Amino acid sequence: MNIDFSLLECLEAVVTEGSFDKAAQALAITQSAVSQRIRALESQVGLPLLFRTRPVRPTPAAQPLLRFARQTRLLAMEVWPEVAGSLTQGHLRIAVNADSLGTWVLPALKDWMDRYEVMLEFVVDDQTQTQVRLRNGEVVGSITSDPEAAKGFVAVALGEMPYKCVASPAFARRYFPNGLDVGAARVAPVLVFNRRDALQTDHLRRCLGWSEPRFPHHFVPAFEAYLQAAVLGYGYGMSPLAQCQSLLDEGILVDITPRVPASVPLYWHTWLLESELIGSLGKALLAGAKQSLSPLTTTGQ
């Protein structure tokens, strides 16, 4: 089956932008033209390719087509850079957890960005969910806590990101005067990044042997605001050591569970594809991880 690349480009634009009208703006064509191209592609494939939701989502049939479209334009960037701009907006989409993006990823990629004239789009999601983005064809690579690479992909161990369970001293005195126990944990407000964030729940299971932790919680889905909420006494929660170490040293925050270490293993997943661009990107991330993360252990979190 021969598929016009403009149809694949249109499918990718709709999924990336989340709607037909935004895809039309990105491609500089009319919304009607976008709809016609999607219908033409669905007719060729013989299956629906999009769930017409808000935002628009790809069906399972669309996922291999999305991967093929992004692999094709990636190779175009490398072997035919003078026309890459006509094939794509020039962005490499990477799925990454917010804590990695806020701490070590940007410094790790600085020299790489100085070398390559490629724009990046970071797609932020929980480390347990980023690999799904890769398998769906939404991104070219993902930083994830899953060590197993799916068929057609490759995984490289990066290291472990250490965390501390932190709170303000006043919060700790109020809710944990006798230390952390199940009774105190039932009433002390917790800081949770979003509804996919299970880090605090998993930590309380390990600390207290609490099989089904239940606690009041605030949702604070922003890297810097999360730590600020802890400093201001909104609640307690899991912060990357790289982010909170200075505040612990200054006594602005305290470690609620100093005897129970916490860490998240991280892996870089990407396509099993001969690509100098993606290969160098992975090497830059691995080098940065070696400087910023702890060596990966067999247990991890």
Secondary structure, 3 states (H helix, E strand, C coil): CCCCHHHHHHHHHHHHHCCHHHHHHHHCCCHHHHHHHHHHHHHHHCCCCEECCCCCEECHHHHHHHHHHHHHHHHHHHHCHHHHHHHCCCEEEEEECHHHHHHHHHHHCHHHHHHCCCEEEEEECCCCCHHHHHHCCCCCEEEECCCCCCCCEEEEEEEEEEEEEEECHHHHHHHCCCCCCHHHHHHCCEEECCCCCCHHHHHHHHHHCCCCCCCCEEECCCHHHHHHHHHCCCCEEEEEHHHHHHHHHCCCCEECCCCCCEEEEEEEEEECCCCHHHHHHHHHHHHHHHHHCECCCCCCC
